[in-house]
Amino acid sequence: MIAALQVEGLNRAFGALPVTRDVNLMRERGARRALIGPNGAGKTTLVNLITGVLRPQSGRVLLDGNDITGTSQAERARRGLARTFQINQLFRGLTVIENLCMTIGERDGHCNNLWRSAGSRRAVIDEALDHLDSLRLTDDALKLVRELPYGRQRLVEIAIALAQKPRVLLLDEPAAGVPSSESHLILDVVAALDPDIAVLIIEHDMDVVFRFAKEITVLVQGAVFTQGTPNEIMNNEQVRAVYLGQEGHHGGRQGMHHG
Amino acid sequence: MAASETTAPAARGPTRERAANYLLERHRFGWAEALPWVIAIAAFFVFPDRMTFGSQVLIMIMFALSLDLILGYAGIVTLGHAAFFGVGAYTVGLAAARLQWTEPISGLFAAAIAAGIVGFISGWFLLRYRGLTLLMLTLATAILLQETGNLRSDISGGYDGLPGLTFKPLLGIFDYDLYGHTYYLYALAALAVVFFFVRRVVYSPFGQALTGIRENVRRMHAIGSPVHWRLVTVYTIAAAIAGVAGALFTQTNAYVTLTVFDFDNSAKVMVMLILGGTGRLYGAFVGAAVYMVLEDYFSKLSPTFWQFGIGLVLVLTVLFAPRGLLGLFEKAGEYFTERKRS
């Protein structure tokens, strides 16, 4: 079977500092994986290498078996690779619904059209509203993104990624900066994702990781330290030593939250 | 519209329907949009002896409108937009002076194509950059074109320019009168065509994508937008429109000199747009008209210090109406509707 996403021998250094060292990953269709690791382990760099924001110095990235190492970020997105950012990247001066319509328009190639009015495509608007409905954002549809509280903005960030209808979805700390009173909404959304989408979640919050992931990859100093099921990772003495161990036990929210 | 194709929106809640209607209705023409055209036609009858000045206002509106496409919508900051105005101006100027091609309307098309080509080529190279780098490179483009003209002053006429150009009667019928009545209506018709086109583009999905690039280019890459291609496309369109404005400038003044490429010209159109309000179509109308009328008024008041007046108005605008005069009007409108409601 061809993996939805495959990373082979990926290397990247910033100057003399290696931040990604010979990383190999495999994500089959419908995978639910988490990537964890202490601060500075190179998690976001790895996401940037996979999505094409950065170029690796060696190694390959394959999407559905096709080598996409040399393609642009936009090309990868068009081929079904979507991501959310650790810090929201939204169209802050536009309304929430426009953020979604834009995404759908680019996905379906409408944005190449200079003549037909955007507002004449009822189907796009309805689909955008459906995405908002499913994240309970409909009441905010006509608000400017920058007027929303951060937690709601975080949901827009996820709504955009889902509106891309990706086959592989990378979530970079989806619950970061969201008050715990609202983070359950995000977790619900993540838990309810289409089972066909391969999802890789990067998260500090161990509650999220253990609830969501079927397999966990631990990244330390740019290299894959170990992989395994949540239980294996929890009971791995070495992982506890380098990552979980600082406060003596696992599973606790505070203990893992490096911020 | 096509509401019957899908589930009736009303069944899914009023907020949903309101949001859908907002997008469905947004691109429709409103009554207020007739206002600038009514004013322009009224001016024709009220100030029949100021029509030469009037056509200059219309030309600057068109020039500012082209800048609004790239600056206001796509967020491309440029200090060299006069380059395309100049290319258009010299296309019809050189065609008339050197090739005896003096038919005005085909001249506009030729100017659009020439300026569009220059826009496409320079945009292809420059639009990889942003911010200050782009600012300097656009400025350099205009200077390079100006100096090229200066280098071949045997063709371009150098800083003395190409004086005393004559053009064929419009459509072979309407000749030009001393008061510029023909030119005014000609420029108004050209502006109407250009405006209709720009308005279509702005409300198209492509236009929406431009605002996306302005708001967050990283996100645009991440949702698969060919950002560079979009920017080159809109830059080419804006260049072509600026070229048409330049061509009208040459035709209405019957001369052209290399000063059309001046930094002053690039800066002036940007000031007009900021004065009126960026990214809102009619900002170009308000800004260019107010600027030109003030310039005219102040320069009569004090031929040496008129720029002080312009400067003062600009400072006040930036301080008290950061979204331009049009933004100020909108804010006032909102304020009064709020008060009426309460």
Boltz contact constraints between the chains, C-beta under 6 A:
constraints:
  - contact:
      token1: [A, 73]
      token2: [B, 221]
      max_distance: 6.0
  - contact:
      token1: [A, 74]
      token2: [B, 221]
      max_distance: 6.0
  - contact:
      token1: [A, 74]
      token2: [B, 224]
      max_distance: 6.0
  - contact:
      token1: [A, 74]
      token2: [B, 225]
      max_distance: 6.0
  - contact:
      token1: [A, 74]
      token2: [B, 226]
      max_distance: 6.0
  - contact:
      token1: [A, 77]
      token2: [B, 222]
      max_distance: 6.0
  - contact:
      token1: [A, 77]
      token2: [B, 223]
      max_distance: 6.0
  - contact:
      token1: [A, 77]
      token2: [B, 224]
      max_distance: 6.0
  - contact:
      token1: [A, 78]
      token2: [B, 224]
      max_distance: 6.0
  - contact:
      token1: [A, 89]
      token2: [B, 216]
      max_distance: 6.0
  - contact:
      token1: [A, 89]
      token2: [B, 218]
      max_distance: 6.0
  - contact:
      token1: [A, 89]
      token2: [B, 219]
      max_distance: 6.0
  - contact:
      token1: [A, 91]
      token2: [B, 212]
      max_distance: 6.0
  - contact:
      token1: [A, 91]
      token2: [B, 215]
      max_distance: 6.0
  - contact:
      token1: [A, 91]
      token2: [B, 216]
      max_distance: 6.0
  - contact:
      token1: [A, 93]
      token2: [B, 215]
      max_distance: 6.0
  - contact:
      token1: [A, 94]
      token2: [B, 215]
      max_distance: 6.0
  - contact:
      token1: [A, 97]
      token2: [B, 19]
      max_distance: 6.0
  - contact:
      token1: [A, 102]
      token2: [B, 208]
      max_distance: 6.0
  - contact:
      token1: [A, 102]
      token2: [B, 212]
      max_distance: 6.0
  - contact:
      token1: [A, 103]
      token2: [B, 223]
      max_distance: 6.0
  - contact:
      token1: [A, 105]
      token2: [B, 205]
      max_distance: 6.0
  - contact:
      token1: [A, 106]
      token2: [B, 223]
      max_distance: 6.0
  - contact:
      token1: [A, 106]
      token2: [B, 224]
      max_distance: 6.0
  - contact:
      token1: [A, 106]
      token2: [B, 225]
      max_distance: 6.0
  - contact:
      token1: [A, 110]
      token2: [B, 205]
      max_distance: 6.0
  - contact:
      token1: [A, 111]
      token2: [B, 205]
      max_distance: 6.0
  - contact:
      token1: [A, 111]
      token2: [B, 206]
      max_distance: 6.0
  - contact:
      token1: [A, 111]
      token2: [B, 209]
      max_distance: 6.0
  - contact:
      token1: [A, 113]
      token2: [B, 204]
      max_distance: 6.0
  - contact:
      token1: [A, 113]
      token2: [B, 205]
      max_distance: 6.0
  - contact:
      token1: [A, 113]
      token2: [B, 206]
      max_distance: 6.0
  - contact:
      token1: [A, 114]
      token2: [B, 201]
      max_distance: 6.0
  - contact:
      token1: [A, 114]
      token2: [B, 204]
      max_distance: 6.0
  - contact:
      token1: [A, 114]
      token2: [B, 206]
      max_distance: 6.0
  - contact:
      token1: [A, 115]
      token2: [B, 200]
      max_distance: 6.0
  - contact:
      token1: [A, 115]
      token2: [B, 204]
      max_distance: 6.0
  - contact:
      token1: [A, 117]
      token2: [B, 27]
      max_distance: 6.0
  - contact:
      token1: [A, 117]
      token2: [B, 203]
      max_distance: 6.0
  - contact:
      token1: [A, 118]
      token2: [B, 205]
      max_distance: 6.0
  - contact:
      token1: [A, 118]
      token2: [B, 208]
      max_distance: 6.0
  - contact:
      token1: [A, 119]
      token2: [B, 23]
      max_distance: 6.0
  - contact:
      token1: [A, 119]
      token2: [B, 24]
      max_distance: 6.0
  - contact:
      token1: [A, 119]
      token2: [B, 26]
      max_distance: 6.0
  - contact:
      token1: [A, 119]
      token2: [B, 27]
      max_distance: 6.0
  - contact:
      token1: [A, 122]
      token2: [B, 2]
      max_distance: 6.0
  - contact:
      token1: [A, 125]
      token2: [B, 20]
      max_distance: 6.0
  - contact:
      token1: [A, 125]
      token2: [B, 23]
      max_distance: 6.0
  - contact:
      token1: [A, 126]
      token2: [B, 6]
      max_distance: 6.0
  - contact:
      token1: [A, 129]
      token2: [B, 16]
      max_distance: 6.0
  - contact:
      token1: [A, 138]
      token2: [B, 15]
      max_distance: 6.0
  - contact:
      token1: [A, 138]
      token2: [B, 16]
      max_distance: 6.0
  - contact:
      token1: [A, 139]
      token2: [B, 15]
      max_distance: 6.0
  - contact:
      token1: [A, 141]
      token2: [B, 19]
      max_distance: 6.0
  - contact:
      token1: [A, 142]
      token2: [B, 19]
      max_distance: 6.0
  - contact:
      token1: [A, 142]
      token2: [B, 22]
      max_distance: 6.0
